[in-house]
Amino acid sequence: MNGTQLTPVVLIGLIANLSSVFGFAPGYAGSAACKACHADIYRRQEASNHARSLRAAEEVPEFISALPVELQDRASGAVVSIERDSSGAIAVRARKGREEASMRLAFAFGSGVKAITPLARARDGSFIESRLSWYASLKGIEFTTGASRYDPVTAGENLGKT
């Protein structure tokens, strides 16, 4: 694509917009759908860390086993947590004063060798990177590297950034 990199976020955005281009709702067929015709490639890919770089948030055992978690953001004063909501979906919540915001986590980036950062889908279709990530060195969840470089003001901003 003329030197343009297809980052995971760009790739997800392209896939998510297929319905408007082709008139059908996209669905992830999974890597197993490719296995019959591409067995060699499938075996190599499944054995790599790259195979675990983008997953549904529900399919990340490292992340799931660390739940629930609640952390205080010293900079903003907000309390940010990740837990299962009443429907069983994984959600991140932020409370700041009387204000509260939440979002369901859709995807997780990272193989888990170093870290895994979850993403949510905003109402406008954009992706929001959670302010909390799972780190292998901690075997737990902490603020996402770089999350402290900006100062969220509202509870919604404490959920993450686009």
Phi and psi in degrees as a GROMACS rama.xvg file:
@    title "Ramachandran Plot"
@    xaxis  label "Phi"
@    yaxis  label "Psi"
@TYPE xy
51.8589  43.1776  ASN-2
82.7111  -3.15781  GLY-3
-76.7996  130.969  THR-4
-86.3781  136.913  GLN-5
-93.1913  91.1385  LEU-6
-74.0643  161.175  THR-7
-54.7418  -39.2599  PRO-8
-66.8482  -41.8911  VAL-9
-64.4565  -43.0774  VAL-10
-62.2184  -44.0309  LEU-11
-61.8475  -42.1485  ILE-12
-60.5891  -41.6637  GLY-13
-63.8367  -45.728  LEU-14
-63.2711  -43.3254  ILE-15
-63.9978  -25.036  ALA-16
-95.3514  6.85154  ASN-17
-60.1787  -34.8726  LEU-18
-61.4962  -37.0652  SER-19
-74.3215  -27.0904  SER-20
-83.8247  -46.1144  VAL-21
-106.47  -4.50784  PHE-22
77.7475  22.4217  GLY-23
-137.084  156.986  PHE-24
-82.8781  123.208  ALA-25
-72.7023  150.699  PRO-26
-141.704  147.619  GLY-27
-84.0648  116.582  TYR-28
-76.2609  -21.6289  ALA-29
87.6378  156.196  GLY-30
-67.6705  -24.3271  SER-31
-63.0542  -25.1975  ALA-32
-64.2244  -23.6253  ALA-33
-91.8615  -14.9753  CYS-34
-58.6969  -42.634  LYS-35
-60.3515  -42.2369  ALA-36
-91.6782  -20.8723  CYS-37
-130.534  51.7761  HIS-38
-57.3892  -43.7568  ALA-39
-62.1451  -49.0777  ASP-40
-63.6152  -41.9646  ILE-41
-58.3551  -47.072  TYR-42
-61.8232  -44.9072  ARG-43
-63.5002  -44.1113  ARG-44
-64.8202  -45.6258  GLN-45
-63.8569  -26.0543  GLU-46
-84.6936  -7.47396  ALA-47
-94.9695  158.483  SER-48
-65.1451  -30.0306  ASN-49
-59.4303  -30.3164  HIS-50
-62.8635  -22.9233  ALA-51
-103.767  12.7077  ARG-52
-74.5493  -25.9646  SER-53
-137.151  115.957  LEU-54
-139.782  163.06  ARG-55
-65.6624  141.634  ALA-56
-55.2681  -34.2186  ALA-57
-68.2788  -14.3968  GLU-58
-103.377  22.4094  GLU-59
-116.231  92.9269  VAL-60
-60.5636  -34.9427  PRO-61
-59.6187  -44.1789  GLU-62
-70.5071  -47.4203  PHE-63
-59.2366  -41.9731  ILE-64
-68.2474  -18.7209  SER-65
-88.7868  -2.69851  ALA-66
-88.2846  154.124  LEU-67
-78.2172  159.272  PRO-68
-139.773  145.582  VAL-69
-139.406  127.456  GLU-70
-129.447  144.54  LEU-71
-94.6485  126.319  GLN-72
-86.8203  108.917  ASP-73
-63.5888  -32.0968  ARG-74
-71.007  -45.7676  ALA-75
-97.5496  -18.7031  SER-76
83.5549  0.171576  GLY-77
-80.184  156.117  ALA-78
-107.261  123.657  VAL-79
-116.118  131.702  VAL-80
-135.929  157.349  SER-81
-129.306  129.977  ILE-82
-159.853  173.956  GLU-83
-80.971  137.468  ARG-84
-86.2058  -174.782  ASP-85
-62.5338  -22.3225  SER-86
-90.531  -5.30946  SER-87
96.2408  -6.32432  GLY-88
-74.8905  154.059  ALA-89
-82.1211  128.248  ILE-90
-133.625  147.823  ALA-91
-104.292  137.906  VAL-92
-127.105  147.32  ARG-93
-133.827  133.846  ALA-94
-122.866  130.152  ARG-95
-139.003  109.739  LYS-96
62.2623  -127.597  GLY-97
-89.7514  -7.74168  ARG-98
-86.2401  139.274  GLU-99
-137.011  143.37  GLU-100
-141.138  152.871  ALA-101
-150.712  160.599  SER-102
-153.911  146.002  MET-103
-82.1514  139.41  ARG-104
-87.2194  132.002  LEU-105
-103.221  -46.5197  ALA-106
-128.273  166.806  PHE-107
-137.477  131.053  ALA-108
-103.652  139.877  PHE-109
114.739  139.201  GLY-110
-78.7702  -17.3151  SER-111
98.0614  -6.02009  GLY-112
-62.833  -42.173  VAL-113
-116.645  -50.0312  LYS-114
-158.071  166.06  ALA-115
-139.408  124.102  ILE-116
-117.302  124.174  THR-117
-81.885  155.702  PRO-118
-126.187  148.933  LEU-119
-119.102  165.335  ALA-120
-109.302  122.421  ARG-121
-77.2478  163.857  ALA-122
-59.4902  -31.1033  ARG-123
-82.9586  1.92531  ASP-124
95.3851  -11.3691  GLY-125
-73.7805  165.297  SER-126
-104.082  141.951  PHE-127
-117.989  121.998  ILE-128
-81.9536  123.013  GLU-129
-61.7746  149.103  SER-130
-79.5801  -6.54876  ARG-131
-116.716  139.45  LEU-132
-134.25  157.705  SER-133
-93.8105  132.46  TRP-134
-117.905  130.36  TYR-135
-60.9684  -39.6863  ALA-136
-64.9143  -27.8168  SER-137
-96.2538  -18.8938  LEU-138
51.8677  39.2404  LYS-139
-166.462  -175.121  GLY-140
-104.025  137.93  ILE-141
-148.399  174.126  GLU-142
-61.3303  138.316  PHE-143
-61.8545  136.412  THR-144
-53.4826  129.21  THR-145
91.3211  -12.9053  GLY-146
-64.5363  -23.3781  ALA-147
-86.9503  0.476124  SER-148
-78.358  -10.9819  ARG-149
-129.477  153.251  TYR-150
-107.046  99.1482  ASP-151
-66.9194  141.117  PRO-152
-103.166  -45.8111  VAL-153
-95.5686  167.706  THR-154
-60.9795  -41.5271  ALA-155
-59.9479  -41.0062  GLY-156
-66.7972  -25.9128  GLU-157
-74.1838  -13.3576  ASN-158
-70.0977  -38.4633  LEU-159
161.878  -168.976  GLY-160
-134.986  153.562  LYS-161
